[in-house]
Amino acid sequence: SMRGNAARLFRELKRQMPSLPETVRPIAQSVLAQEQGVLEVFGRLLKCRVDANLTRLHGDFHLGQVLNTGHDFVVIDFEGEPRLSLSERRMKRSALRDVASMVRSFDYAAAAALQRMAAEELAFLQPWAQQWVAVVSQQYLNAYFATAGSAGFIPKDTGTTQTLLDLFLLDKAIYEIGYELSYRPNLVGIPLAAVEALLQR
């Protein structure tokens, strides 16, 4: 499924390349050149035995779905990813999909904020934004796994957990490219940069 989605996304990215903002085309070309690498990364899942329960997910978990009441945080909109059919939304999946989705949301928040900054401020702010994403993501993951403990939906092996998290992060970033191409082409550089960074890592 991940490889099929990625292949469709790469075809769409090629098709829309001429209409992308000039500043985004170089990174789009770079990501397109790594299509085979992306498919190979997803192929790792075929060689990985995952010992964990599947569960129904939020399915569209990001910072926009979390409200601060002043005393606590409330998660909203449990209808799942709007672009999927109802039967796809109800499928049981790895809970790490939602975890990866929230981690991507931290990166999105920082990148979207940077896009609103003056060009002369970016060189100063970029490292701070990257550090913020790293710290917030690590704190979130630490708290999540500490709370989940040895729950059945967490793989017993930490290497498998890391592999799944990495794959779901890449899958989510690729999905985001397709979303931005459809609805907000001016923001497509954010997930493109994420895919490039994830592949380098």
Disulfide bonds with the S-S distance in Angstrom:
none
